[in-house]
Amino acid sequence: MTSEQPPCIEAADVAGEASRYLDVVELFASLDADPHASARARAAHARHAEDRVTHTPQPRTRKAVHRWWS
């Protein structure tokens, strides 16, 4: 049984991938296009809805009794 080593990732390879990624991001920005805008908007709406539910004060179970003055 032979043990194969995974290919060694060079720093230059990582830098090249990062550079290509940044080029694509810059291209989308120059076109005023955002492929993930709708996903981010849905996530923001879901977070807002969850915050609204978790931060809503709970109704009081016991009401105060007011004294009648005559």
N, C-alpha and C positions, 0 to 999 in steps of 0.2 A: 504494500500500500504506500503510495507516494503522497506526500503532503505538499500541496501547491500553495505557494505564498501569494497573497493578494498583490496586485501590481502596486508598486511604490508610487505614491502621489508626490510629485515634485512641487516645490513652492512656485515655480514658474508656471506650472499648469493651473494652479489655483488662481494665481494673479491673472492669467489669461482669461479664465472663465469669468472672474470678477469684472474684468475690463469689458468683455463682451456683454455681460449683464447690464453694466452701467450704460453702455452704448444704446442698448435696447430701451432702457428706462428713459434716457435722454430723448430718443426718437419719439416715444409715446408722448412725452411732455411737450415736445416741440409741435406735435400734431394736436395738442390739447385733447388727447384721447387717454382714457383711463379704463382699461379692461376690467378692473376690479371695483369700480365705483359703485355699482349696484349691490355687490356683495357687502361692501363696507357700509353702505347705507342701511341694508337690512340688519346687519349686526348692531349698528348704532341704535336703530329703532328697537331691537330686541333688548339691548342693555337698558335703554331708557324705560321701556315697559316693565322690565324686571325691577329696576330701581323704584319706580312709582309704586309697584305692588309691595315691595319689602319695606318702604319707608312711609307707607300710609298708616297714620295712627289708628289703633284699634278702637272701636267704639266702646264707650264705658258701659259696663254691665249694670251698674247701680246708679240710679239717678238721685240727686240730692232732694231732700224733703224740705220744702219751704214752710216756715211757720206763719200762720195767719195772725195778723195783728187786728185786734178789734178796737 
